[in-house]
Amino acid sequence: MLGHIYSYLHHPFLAYLDVLNDAYTVPVSSTGGYDAPASGRDEDELNRWSLSKSVLRAIENTSDDWSIRIALYGKWGAGKTSVLNFIETQIKEQNQRISSELDSTKVVIVRFSAWNAAGEDGVIKQFYNALLDQLPTQKKAYPTFFRLGKRLFQRVLSVIKTLWAAVAASFGSTGEPVSTGTVAALRKTLDKVTAWSAFNKKDLARLQHELNGYRVVVFIDDLDRADPTIIPKTMLALRELLDWPKFAFVLAFDLDVISAALGGYSPIYGKDARRFLEKIIDLQLTLPDPTEQEKQAMGRTLFEAHCAFIPQEAVEDVIRWLPSNPRLAKVIVRELALLKTAALRHDAGELNWKAIVLQTILKHEAPKTFEVVNSQLLGREQIAVQMTFDNVTREQRAAAVKAAVALSFDKKLGEKAPGYQSLENKVLALQMLRQHDFKQRIKYETDLLTKEPSITLREYAAFLEQWLLAPDDRLVNALLKRGTEASHDAADNVARRLFVTSMLCCSEAIANAAREGDRNIHDRLVRQAQSHLQLLEYLWCRCEVPVIQIVSERFSLWREAAVFATKAHESEGELENEALLCCIDQLVQEAAKKCESPVLVCDYGQAIRQESKKNIGSVRARTLVLFEAICALMDAAAVKDILLCFSLQGAIEKAYTDTSEKNQMRRLRLTELSSPLYAEEGLKALCEAFDISSLEHSQQLIFTANVISYLERLRWQQMQTYGTEDNDALQDILARLVPNAWNSVLAVGRGSRRPQVLVKQRDYLISGGFLEEWLSPVLQES
């Protein structure tokens, strides 16, 4: 029990006992910040000052015998609090003109936020306390001790009641003789004292009497953020309880939020919130949307204050895209301000700032649209709608943009939704800004906000210049070390960044050279591409830095190289340097030989070949030749992988049915007649594998089960290709494979007690088009 008492004697609420001296312990908080509302006229960029004067004029013109309640409607972040600040500033200026004596005021300002109000009387209680705190000094003399005593009791009693509950519980648990009557009597006493110390309507009446002779302006902010269940009764209380002469109430809130709260309280209120509010509110004002000129002025100020590192030319172009909502605009600029450190590690003009800003705007303004646009509709690979001249293709791309934009609006409204056209125009503008950028470039720039880059483009260019003068592993090691320290990323990720950055720069140089009409500039860009390619050849083939060697063997990096070569091939017709493309093709083949996953390399090449057959013209001839050569290099590994499947229980059937990427590629090797499995070497290896005489019986059972699955799938394929061009080729393959495969099945099946199962299996295969001569009889003729 003593432990319980000790803990409550040290309750943190006891730290507030200095309330009698009016010296409250208040945490220090910032008065400003990026999102701080405006206070002075010099901060007004959205012409809110004139609206605040209108509110103040309405207050001044109200008879002293009346009260007035004014509603200030505006969406989240529209600037409602700034308007309240402007009104307060003007009132203080008027008070100062009336009398220069300290605290000698004619208008008392009371303001509070309803955000954390609790219970039906929560807002009114907060109003009472705020009014008490902001009384003029000469009005606080009587009865100050009475009020402060009630406040003290409110705080201390909560501690005492909790302490008493703990004491009572302790006595009950230890069996000490405390009667039930004693406990009840003490609790009744505490409840009476608590009731005396609690806020009641008489307290408001006393304050009203003390304020006789003063006009009181009350600001109630964030009413739309209060508990929705208390809003209806709070609004009614303002009408019934606070109808005091010389009082003006200015309530700032979002009308839609309040309407929803009223509708939840009673369907009658929710049908037309404005009509209901007319019974409570005397004057309803709505914050106007900023004009284009006002929005751009706000944007310039924000960028000058927080994003001075972004080029002025880019700023002038992007401020027209900022949202009209001041707070949302500030959120966007604050996020862009976080790029300062990364921006200083880049040269001027190195980053596509216009696109970066517009993508940031879309991310906050329409996140669902941004997700689709960023992943599917941007980059050199996705030609912008405005740059598509084929009518059919243009309509398809325009429809994709509209579908992405529609994600951010009500389906019922569609293109008629407010803001739809504006958002669509922003998406189209972003497409144009990113039309020459590769996906790697876009990802690099969008990642700057969340990841400190290990190697920036400027740092890479400086490294390359040094390395070309003296190729050395020590330079590579030094760059990787700096990158690891800058980004706090793993060394292998930094090494991969070096490869990817080099490929990106080489791709951009080739693409720019292909578009360039001036021969001197074209030749300079080709030389730049050759420099990047020279470094790539060194990293893949000659560099001895351990982490570089490890990363160079990864399939994920080889796939980047394959994409790099494919992009380079797109410039073949316009690039006057065949040798450069040949060097790229050779590099990709050498990288394939080093790759730790030759099967995946072969499958990638096989997928390219498959695409070229399905969609004629979709793959360039040079690209197809490259991947056919790579497949030839990797054939043995691809065949070996399939042969291994025959030794694993159910692996062949899984290869045909499983949707994982690995088994999808195995299925391609098993079904495509151009697969290395059906080339001469593959067929030979497969037929040899069907000789299972050296395997243990348990392994033979697994193997033949897989063989039966394989034969059944071949039967189905035979039926599907009947009458097509592929049928003749398939017949030749089956004539070699089926007899060997079936003999392996018979080698194990003839020992079965139920040979009729194999007889049925043979009949089934023959019914699908297999020749009888391929399938030896199950039962030997006597």
C-alpha positions in Angstrom: 0.0 0.0 0.0 2.8 2.5 0.9 4.3 1.8 -2.5 1.0 2.9 -4.1 0.8 6.1 -2.0 4.4 6.9 -2.8 3.8 6.6 -6.5 0.8 8.9 -6.4 2.5 11.5 -4.2 5.0 11.8 -7.1 2.2 12.2 -9.6 3.2 14.6 -12.4 0.0 16.6 -11.9 1.4 17.9 -8.6 3.9 19.8 -10.6 1.1 22.3 -11.4 0.6 23.5 -7.8 2.2 26.8 -8.8 -1.1 27.7 -10.4 -1.8 29.9 -7.4 1.0 32.1 -8.6 -0.4 32.2 -12.2 2.9 30.7 -13.3 2.0 27.8 -15.5 4.5 25.3 -16.8 4.0 25.5 -20.6 6.1 23.6 -23.1 8.1 25.8 -25.5 6.7 25.6 -29.0 7.7 27.1 -32.3 5.8 30.2 -33.4 6.6 29.8 -37.0 7.5 27.1 -39.4 6.8 26.4 -43.1 3.1 26.0 -42.3 2.7 29.0 -40.0 -0.4 31.0 -40.8 0.1 34.6 -41.9 -0.3 37.4 -39.3 0.5 40.7 -40.8 -0.7 42.5 -43.9 2.8 42.2 -45.5 2.4 38.4 -45.4 -0.9 38.5 -47.3 -0.4 37.2 -50.8 -3.9 35.8 -51.4 -5.9 39.0 -50.7 -7.3 37.7 -47.4 -6.8 41.0 -45.7 -9.8 42.5 -47.4 -11.9 39.6 -46.2 -10.7 40.1 -42.7 -11.7 43.8 -42.9 -15.2 42.7 -44.0 -15.5 40.5 -40.9 -14.3 43.3 -38.6 -16.7 45.8 -40.3 -19.6 43.4 -39.6 -18.5 43.2 -35.9 -18.2 47.0 -35.5 -21.6 47.6 -37.1 -23.4 45.3 -34.8 -25.4 47.0 -32.1 -24.1 46.9 -28.5 -27.3 45.2 -27.5 -26.7 42.3 -29.8 -24.3 39.5 -30.3 -23.2 38.3 -33.7 -22.0 34.9 -34.9 -20.0 34.8 -38.1 -19.0 31.6 -40.0 -15.8 31.5 -42.1 -16.0 28.6 -44.5 -13.0 27.1 -46.1 -11.4 23.8 -47.0 -8.5 22.3 -45.1 -5.5 24.6 -45.6 -7.4 27.3 -47.4 -6.2 30.0 -44.9 -8.9 30.4 -42.4 -6.5 30.8 -39.4 -4.6 33.5 -41.4 -7.9 35.4 -41.7 -8.4 35.2 -38.0 -4.9 36.4 -37.4 -5.5 39.4 -39.7 -8.7 40.3 -37.8 -6.8 40.1 -34.5 -4.0 42.3 -35.8 -6.4 45.0 -36.9 -8.2 44.9 -33.5 -4.9 45.3 -31.7 -4.0 48.2 -33.9 -7.3 49.8 -33.1 -6.9 49.2 -29.4 -3.4 50.8 -29.6 -4.8 53.9 -31.3 -7.6 54.3 -28.7 -5.2 54.2 -25.7 -1.4 53.7 -25.4 -1.8 52.5 -21.8 -0.7 48.9 -21.3 -3.6 46.5 -21.3 -6.1 49.3 -21.6 -8.3 47.8 -24.3 -11.8 48.4 -25.6 -12.0 45.1 -27.5 -11.0 41.8 -25.8 -9.8 39.0 -28.1 -10.5 35.4 -27.0 -9.3 32.6 -29.2 -9.0 28.9 -28.9 -9.0 25.7 -30.9 -11.8 23.2 -30.6 -9.6 20.4 -31.9 -9.1 18.6 -28.6 -12.5 19.4 -27.1 -14.1 16.4 -25.3 -17.7 15.9 -24.3 -20.8 17.9 -25.1 -19.7 20.9 -23.1 -16.0 20.6 -24.1 -16.0 23.6 -26.5 -17.8 25.8 -24.0 -15.4 24.8 -21.2 -12.5 25.7 -23.4 -14.1 29.0 -24.2 -14.6 29.7 -20.5 -11.0 29.0 -19.7 -9.7 31.0 -22.7 -11.9 33.9 -21.8 -10.6 33.8 -18.2 -7.0 33.7 -19.3 -7.4 36.7 -21.7 -9.4 39.0 -19.4 -7.9 42.5 -19.2 -5.6 42.9 -16.1 -7.8 45.3 -14.2 -10.7 42.8 -14.5 -8.8 39.9 -12.9 -8.6 41.3 -9.4 -12.0 40.0 -8.3 -12.5 37.1 -7.7 -9.2 35.8 -9.0 -8.6 33.5 -5.9 -12.0 31.9 -6.3 -11.4 31.0 -10.0 -7.9 29.8 -9.5 -8.9 27.8 -6.5 -11.4 26.0 -8.6 -8.8 25.3 -11.2 -6.4 24.0 -8.6 -9.0 21.7 -7.2 -9.8 20.4 -10.6 -6.2 19.4 -11.1 -5.4 18.1 -7.6 -8.7 16.3 -7.1 -8.0 14.0 -10.1 -4.8 13.0 -8.3 -6.5 12.6 -4.9 -9.4 10.5 -6.4 -6.9 8.2 -8.1 -4.9 8.0 -5.0 -7.9 7.1 -2.9 -8.9 4.4 -5.4 -5.5 2.9 -5.0 -5.6 3.1 -1.2 -9.0 1.5 -1.1 -7.9 -1.3 -3.4 -4.7 -1.9 -1.3 -6.7 -2.1 1.9 -9.1 -4.5 0.3 -6.3 -6.7 -1.0 -4.4 -6.8 2.3 -7.5 -7.4 4.4 -7.0 -4.3 6.6 -10.1 -3.3 8.5 -11.6 -0.4 6.5 -15.4 -0.5 6.5 -17.5 -0.2 3.3 -19.3 2.8 4.9 -16.0 4.7 5.4 -15.0 4.2 1.8 -18.4 5.3 0.6 -18.4 8.4 2.8 -15.0 9.5 1.6 -16.0 9.0 -2.0 -19.2 11.0 -1.5 -17.2 13.9 0.0 -14.7 13.9 -2.9 -17.6 13.9 -5.4 -19.2 16.9 -3.7 -15.9 18.8 -3.8 -15.4 17.8 -7.4 -18.9 19.0 -8.3 -18.1 22.4 -6.7 -14.8 22.7 -8.6 -16.4 21.8 -12.0 -17.3 24.3 -14.7 -20.9 25.4 -14.8 -23.1 28.0 -16.6 -23.0 30.3 -13.5 -19.3 30.8 -14.2 -20.0 32.1 -17.6 -22.6 34.5 -16.2 -20.1 35.9 -13.7 -17.6 36.4 -16.5 -20.2 38.1 -18.6 -21.0 40.5 -15.8 -17.3 41.3 -15.3 -16.9 42.1 -19.0 -19.6 44.7 -18.9 -18.3 47.7 -21.0 -16.1 45.6 -23.2 -16.7 44.2 -26.7 -15.5 40.6 -26.9 -14.4 39.0 -30.1 -14.2 35.2 -29.8 -12.3 33.1 -32.4 -13.2 29.4 -32.5 -10.9 27.6 -34.8 -10.7 24.0 -36.0 -14.3 23.3 -35.1 -14.4 20.9 -38.0 -11.6 18.8 -36.4 -13.4 18.3 -33.1 -15.2 15.0 -32.3 -18.1 14.9 -34.8 -20.4 13.7 -32.0 -20.1 17.0 -30.0 -20.4 19.4 -33.0 -24.2 19.5 -33.2 -24.8 20.3 -29.5 -21.9 22.8 -29.6 -23.5 24.7 -32.4 -26.8 24.7 -30.6 -25.1 25.9 -27.4 -23.6 28.8 -29.3 -27.1 29.9 -30.2 -28.8 29.3 -26.9 -26.1 30.0 -24.2 -23.7 32.5 -25.7 -26.2 35.1 -27.0 -24.6 37.9 -25.1 -24.6 41.6 -25.9 -21.3 43.0 -27.3 -20.0 39.4 -28.0 -18.9 38.4 -31.5 -18.1 34.8 -32.3 -16.1 34.0 -35.4 -16.1 30.3 -36.2 -13.7 28.9 -38.8 -14.5 25.5 -40.3 -15.1 23.3 -43.4 -18.8 23.4 -44.2 -18.7 19.9 -45.7 -17.3 18.4 -42.5 -19.8 20.2 -40.3 -22.6 19.2 -42.7 -21.6 15.6 -42.4 -21.5 15.8 -38.6 -24.9 17.4 -38.5 -26.3 14.8 -40.9 -24.9 12.0 -38.6 -26.7 13.7 -35.6 -30.0 14.0 -37.4 -30.9 13.4 -41.1 -33.0 16.6 -40.9 -29.9 18.7 -40.4 -27.8 17.0 -43.0 -30.1 17.7 -45.9 -29.2 21.4 -46.1 -26.6 22.4 -43.6 -26.6 26.0 -44.7 -30.3 26.3 -43.9 -29.8 24.9 -40.5 -26.7 27.0 -39.8 -28.7 30.1 -40.7 -30.6 29.6 -37.4 -27.3 29.8 -35.6 -25.0 31.9 -37.8 -25.8 35.5 -38.6 -23.2 35.9 -41.3 -21.8 33.2 -43.5 -18.6 34.0 -45.5 -16.6 31.7 -47.8 -12.9 32.1 -48.5 -12.6 32.7 -52.2 -10.2 30.6 -54.3 -7.0 32.4 -55.1 -6.7 34.0 -58.5 -3.9 32.7 -60.8 -1.9 35.8 -60.1 -2.3 35.4 -56.3 -1.3 31.7 -56.5 1.8 32.5 -58.5 2.8 35.2 -56.1 2.4 32.7 -53.2 4.5 30.2 -55.2 7.3 32.6 -55.8 7.5 33.5 -52.2 7.5 29.8 -51.1 10.2 28.8 -53.5 12.4 31.9 -52.7 12.1 31.1 -49.0 12.7 27.3 -49.0 13.9 26.2 -52.5 16.4 28.8 -53.6 18.6 26.0 -55.0 16.0 25.2 -57.7 16.8 27.2 -60.9 14.7 30.4 -61.2 13.8 29.5 -64.8 12.3 26.2 -63.6 10.4 27.9 -60.8 8.8 30.4 -63.1 7.5 27.5 -65.2 6.2 25.3 -62.4 4.4 27.8 -60.1 1.5 27.7 -62.5 1.0 24.0 -61.6 0.9 24.6 -57.8 -2.5 23.8 -56.2 -4.6 26.7 -55.1 -4.8 25.4 -51.5 -2.1 27.3 -49.6 -1.3 24.5 -47.1 -1.0 21.9 -49.8 1.3 24.2 -51.7 3.4 24.6 -48.6 3.5 20.8 -48.0 4.8 20.3 -51.6 7.5 23.0 -51.3 8.5 21.7 -47.9 9.1 18.3 -49.5 11.1 19.8 -52.3 13.2 21.7 -49.8 14.4 18.4 -48.5 16.3 17.9 -51.8 18.7 20.7 -51.0 21.6 18.5 -49.9 21.2 16.2 -52.9 20.8 19.1 -55.3 24.1 20.6 -54.2 25.8 17.4 -55.3 24.6 18.0 -58.9 25.6 20.5 -61.5 23.2 23.2 -62.7 20.9 21.8 -65.3 21.8 18.2 -64.5 18.4 17.4 -62.9 15.1 17.8 -64.7 13.7 20.2 -62.0 10.5 21.0 -63.9 9.6 17.3 -64.0 10.7 16.7 -60.4 8.4 19.5 -59.1 5.5 18.5 -61.2 5.8 14.8 -60.1 5.9 16.0 -56.5 2.7 18.1 -57.1 0.9 15.1 -58.6 2.1 12.8 -55.7 0.3 15.1 -53.2 -2.6 16.3 -55.2 -3.6 13.0 -56.8 -1.6 10.1 -55.4 -3.6 7.4 -57.2 -3.1 9.0 -60.5 0.6 9.6 -59.8 1.2 6.0 -59.0 -0.1 4.9 -62.4 1.5 7.7 -64.4 4.9 7.3 -62.7 5.0 3.6 -63.3 3.4 3.2 -66.7 3.1 6.5 -68.7 6.4 8.2 -68.4 9.7 8.0 -70.2 11.2 7.5 -73.6 9.6 4.1 -73.8 6.1 5.7 -73.4 5.7 8.3 -76.2 3.8 11.3 -75.0 0.2 11.8 -76.3 1.1 15.1 -77.9 4.0 13.5 -79.8 1.9 10.6 -81.2 0.8 11.3 -84.7 -0.9 8.1 -85.6 -4.6 8.7 -84.8 -5.3 5.2 -83.5 -2.2 5.1 -81.2 -2.9 8.6 -80.1 -6.4 7.7 -79.0 -5.1 4.7 -77.1 -2.5 6.7 -75.2 -4.9 9.5 -74.5 -7.4 6.9 -73.1 -4.6 5.6 -70.8 -4.0 9.1 -69.5 -7.7 9.7 -68.9 -8.0 6.4 -67.1 -5.2 7.4 -64.8 -6.7 10.8 -64.1 -10.2 9.3 -63.4 -8.7 7.4 -60.5 -8.7 10.7 -58.5 -12.3 11.6 -59.0 -15.8 10.3 -58.4 -16.7 7.8 -61.1 -20.2 9.3 -61.4 -18.8 12.7 -62.3 -16.0 11.6 -64.6 -14.6 14.3 -66.8 -17.1 16.8 -65.4 -15.6 16.7 -62.0 -14.0 20.0 -60.8 -10.3 19.9 -61.3 -10.4 17.0 -63.8 -9.2 19.0 -66.8 -6.5 20.7 -64.7 -5.1 17.4 -63.5 -5.2 15.9 -67.1 -3.2 18.9 -68.4 -0.6 18.3 -65.7 -0.2 14.7 -66.6 0.2 15.6 -70.3 2.7 18.2 -69.4 4.7 15.8 -67.3 4.7 13.3 -70.2 6.3 16.0 -72.4 8.9 16.9 -69.7 9.9 13.2 -69.5 9.6 12.2 -73.1 13.4 11.9 -73.6 14.2 10.5 -70.2 15.0 6.8 -69.7 13.3 4.9 -66.8 16.6 4.8 -65.0 16.9 8.6 -65.1 13.3 9.1 -63.8 13.8 6.6 -61.0 17.1 8.2 -60.1 15.5 11.6 -59.7 12.4 10.5 -57.9 14.5 8.5 -55.5 16.5 11.6 -54.4 13.8 12.5 -51.9 13.9 9.2 -50.0 17.5 8.0 -50.6 20.7 9.9 -50.5 22.4 9.1 -53.8 25.6 7.1 -53.5 27.1 8.4 -56.7 25.6 11.5 -58.4 26.0 12.2 -62.1 28.5 15.0 -61.4 30.6 12.7 -59.2 30.5 10.0 -61.8 31.6 12.4 -64.5 34.5 13.6 -62.4 35.5 10.0 -61.6 35.3 9.0 -65.3 37.5 11.9 -66.4 40.2 10.8 -63.9 39.8 7.1 -64.8 40.2 7.7 -68.5 43.6 9.3 -67.8 44.8 6.4 -65.7 42.5 3.3 -65.5 43.1 1.9 -62.0 41.2 -0.1 -59.4 42.3 2.4 -56.8 40.1 5.0 -58.3 37.2 2.6 -58.4 37.8 1.8 -54.7 37.9 5.4 -53.7 34.6 6.2 -55.5 32.9 3.2 -53.9 34.1 4.3 -50.5 32.9 7.9 -50.9 29.6 6.6 -52.2 29.1 4.2 -49.2 29.9 7.1 -46.8 27.6 9.5 -48.5 24.6 7.2 -48.8 25.2 4.8 -45.8 24.3 2.1 -48.3 25.9 -1.4 -48.7 29.0 -1.5 -50.8 27.4 -3.9 -53.4 24.5 -1.5 -53.9 27.0 1.3 -54.5 28.9 -0.9 -57.0 25.7 -1.6 -58.8 24.9 2.1 -58.9 28.3 2.6 -60.7 27.3 0.1 -63.4 23.8 1.5 -63.8 24.9 5.1 -63.9 27.5 4.3 -66.6 24.9 2.5 -68.7 22.4 5.3 -68.2 25.0 8.0 -69.4 26.0 5.8 -72.3 22.3 5.3 -73.3 21.6 9.0 -73.1 24.7 9.9 -75.2 23.8 7.4 -77.9 20.1 8.6 -78.0 21.2 12.3 -78.1 23.7 11.6 -80.9 21.0 9.8 -82.9 18.8 12.9 -82.7 21.5 15.4 -83.3 21.7 17.1 -86.7 25.1 18.8 -86.2 27.9 16.5 -87.2 30.4 18.0 -84.7 28.0 17.6 -81.8 27.0 14.1 -83.0 30.7 13.0 -83.0 31.3 14.5 -79.6 28.3 12.6 -78.2 29.6 9.3 -79.8 33.0 9.8 -78.1 31.2 10.3 -74.8 29.3 7.1 -75.3 32.6 5.3 -76.1 34.1 6.6 -72.9 31.2 5.2 -70.8 31.4 1.9 -72.7 35.2 1.7 -72.1 34.5 1.9 -68.4 31.8 -0.7 -68.5 34.1 -3.2 -70.4 36.7 -2.6 -67.7 34.3 -3.1 -64.8 32.8 -6.3 -66.3 36.0 -7.9 -67.6 39.2 -6.6 -66.0 38.4 -4.9 -62.7 39.7 -6.9 -59.7 37.8 -5.0 -57.0 36.1 -7.8 -55.1 32.7 -6.1 -54.7 32.7 -5.2 -58.4 33.4 -8.8 -59.4 30.6 -10.1 -57.2 28.0 -7.6 -58.5 29.1 -8.2 -62.2 28.0 -11.8 -61.9 24.4 -11.0 -60.8 21.6 -11.7 -63.2 19.7 -8.5 -62.2 22.7 -6.5 -63.4 23.0 -8.5 -66.6 19.3 -7.8 -67.3 20.1 -4.1 -67.0 22.8 -4.6 -69.6 20.3 -6.5 -71.9 17.9 -3.5 -71.7 20.8 -1.1 -72.3 21.7 -3.0 -75.5 18.1 -3.1 -76.6 17.8 0.7 -76.2 21.0 1.3 -78.1 19.7 -0.8 -81.0 16.8 1.7 -81.3 19.3 4.3 -82.5 20.8 2.0 -85.1 19.4 3.7 -88.2 20.4 7.2 -87.0 23.7 6.5 -85.4 26.7 6.7 -87.7 28.9 4.4 -85.7 28.4 0.6 -86.3 31.4 -0.2 -84.2 29.9 1.3 -81.1 26.8 -1.0 -81.3 29.0 -4.0 -82.0 31.0 -3.3 -78.9 27.8 -3.1 -76.8 26.6 -6.4 -78.2 29.9 -8.0 -77.4 29.9 -6.6 -73.9 26.4 -8.1 -73.2 27.6 -11.5 -74.4 30.7 -11.4 -72.2 28.6 -10.3 -69.2 26.3 -13.3 -69.9 29.2 -15.7 -69.7 30.0 -14.3 -66.3 26.5 -14.4 -65.0 25.8 -16.7 -62.0 22.4 -17.7 -63.5 23.0 -18.8 -67.1 19.5 -20.5 -67.1 17.9 -17.1 -66.4 20.0 -15.5 -69.1 18.8 -18.2 -71.6 15.2 -17.8 -70.5 15.4 -14.0 -71.0 16.7 -14.5 -74.5 14.1 -17.2 -75.2 11.4 -14.7 -74.1 12.7 -12.1 -76.6 12.6 -14.7 -79.3 9.1 -15.7 -78.4 7.9 -12.1 -78.5 9.4 -11.6 -81.9 7.3 -14.6 -83.2 4.1 -13.5 -81.5 4.3 -9.8 -82.5 6.1 -9.5 -85.9 8.2 -6.4 -85.9 8.1 -5.8 -82.2 11.8 -6.9 -81.8 14.5 -5.3 -84.0 16.5 -7.7 -86.1 19.8 -6.7 -84.4 18.2 -7.4 -81.0 17.0 -10.8 -82.1 20.4 -11.7 -83.5 22.0 -10.7 -80.2 19.7 -12.8 -78.0 19.8 -15.8 -80.3 23.6 -15.7 -79.9 23.3 -15.4 -76.1 20.8 -18.3 -76.0 23.3 -20.4 -78.0 26.0 -19.6 -75.3 23.6 -20.6 -72.5 21.9 -23.7 -74.1 23.7 -26.3 -72.1 22.7 -24.8 -68.8 19.1 -24.4 -69.9 18.9 -28.1 -71.0 20.6 -29.2 -67.8 18.0 -27.4 -65.7 15.1 -29.3 -67.5 16.9 -32.6 -67.1 17.2 -32.0 -63.4 13.4 -31.5 -63.2 12.9 -35.1 -64.3 14.7 -36.2 -61.1 12.4 -34.1 -58.8 9.0 -35.4 -57.7 6.2 -33.6 -59.7 8.6 -31.0 -61.1 7.6 -31.5 -64.8 3.9 -31.1 -64.1 4.7 -28.1 -61.9 6.7 -26.5 -64.8 3.6 -26.7 -66.9 1.1 -25.4 -64.4 2.9 -23.2 -61.8 2.7 -19.4 -62.4 6.1 -18.5 -60.8 8.5 -16.8 -63.2 11.0 -19.7 -62.9 8.4 -22.3 -64.0 6.9 -20.0 -66.6 10.3 -19.9 -68.3 10.7 -23.7 -67.9 7.3 -24.1 -69.6 8.6 -22.0 -72.5 11.6 -24.2 -72.9 9.4 -27.3 -72.8 6.9 -26.1 -75.3 8.8 -23.8 -77.8 10.2 -25.8 -80.7 13.0 -23.2 -81.0 14.0 -24.0 -77.4 17.6 -25.3 -76.9 15.9 -28.4 -75.5 14.9 -29.4 -79.0 18.1 -28.4 -80.8 20.4 -31.2 -81.7 22.5 -31.2 -78.6 19.4 -30.8 -76.4 17.6 -33.7 -78.0 20.6 -35.9 -77.7 21.0 -35.1 -74.0 17.3 -35.7 -73.3 17.3 -39.1 -75.1 20.4 -40.1 -73.1 18.7 -39.1 -69.9 15.8 -41.5 -70.6 18.2 -44.4 -70.0 17.5 -44.8 -66.2 19.0 -48.2 -65.8 21.7 -46.9 -63.5 19.2 -45.2 -61.1 17.9 -46.7 -57.9 14.3 -48.0 -58.0 12.9 -45.1 -55.9 14.5 -42.6 -58.3 13.3 -44.5 -61.3 9.7 -44.2 -60.0 10.0 -40.4 -59.6 11.7 -40.1 -63.1 9.1 -42.2 -64.9 6.2 -40.3 -63.2 7.7 -37.1 -64.6 8.1 -38.8 -68.1 4.4 -39.7 -68.2 3.5 -36.1 -67.4 5.8 -34.9 -70.1 4.3 -37.3 -72.7 0.8 -36.3 -71.8 1.7 -32.6 -72.3 3.4 -33.5 -75.6 0.2 -35.3 -76.7 -1.8 -32.2 -76.0 0.7 -30.0 -77.9 0.5 -32.5 -80.8 -3.3 -32.0 -80.9 -3.0 -28.2 -80.7 -0.5 -27.9 -83.6 -2.3 -30.4 -85.9 -2.6 -28.8 -89.4 -0.2 -25.9 -88.6 3.3 -25.1 -89.9 4.8 -26.3 -86.6 3.3 -29.8 -86.8 5.9 -31.2 -89.1 8.8 -30.0 -86.9 7.0 -31.4 -83.8 6.5 -34.8 -85.5 10.3 -35.0 -86.1 11.0 -34.2 -82.5 8.4 -36.7 -81.2 9.8 -39.4 -83.4 13.1 -39.1 -81.6 11.9 -38.5 -78.1 8.8 -40.6 -77.6 10.3 -44.1 -78.1 13.1 -43.4 -75.7 10.8 -41.8 -73.1 8.2 -44.6 -73.4 10.9 -47.3 -73.0 12.0 -45.7 -69.7 8.4 -46.0 -68.5 8.2 -49.6 -69.6 11.5 -50.5 -67.9 9.8 -49.7 -64.6 6.2 -50.4 -65.4 6.6 -54.0 -66.6 7.3 -55.0 -63.0 3.9 -53.7 -61.9 1.2 -56.0 -60.7 -1.3 -53.9 -62.7 0.0 -53.6 -66.3 -3.4 -52.7 -67.5 -2.7 -49.1 -66.2 0.1 -48.8 -68.7 -2.0 -50.3 -71.5 -4.6 -47.6 -70.9 -1.8 -45.0 -70.9 -0.5 -46.2 -74.2 -4.0 -46.1 -75.7 -4.5 -42.6 -74.5 -1.3 -41.4 -76.1 -2.1 -43.1 -79.4 -5.6 -41.5 -79.4 -3.9 -38.1 -79.3 -1.9 -38.7 -82.4 1.1 -40.6 -81.3 2.1 -43.3 -83.7 1.9 -46.9 -82.5 5.4 -47.6 -83.7 6.7 -45.0 -81.2 5.1 -46.9 -78.2 6.3 -50.4 -77.7 3.5 -52.8 -76.4 3.1 -53.1 -72.7 2.5 -56.9 -72.8 5.1 -59.0 -74.6 3.6 -61.3 -77.2 4.1 -65.0 -76.4 
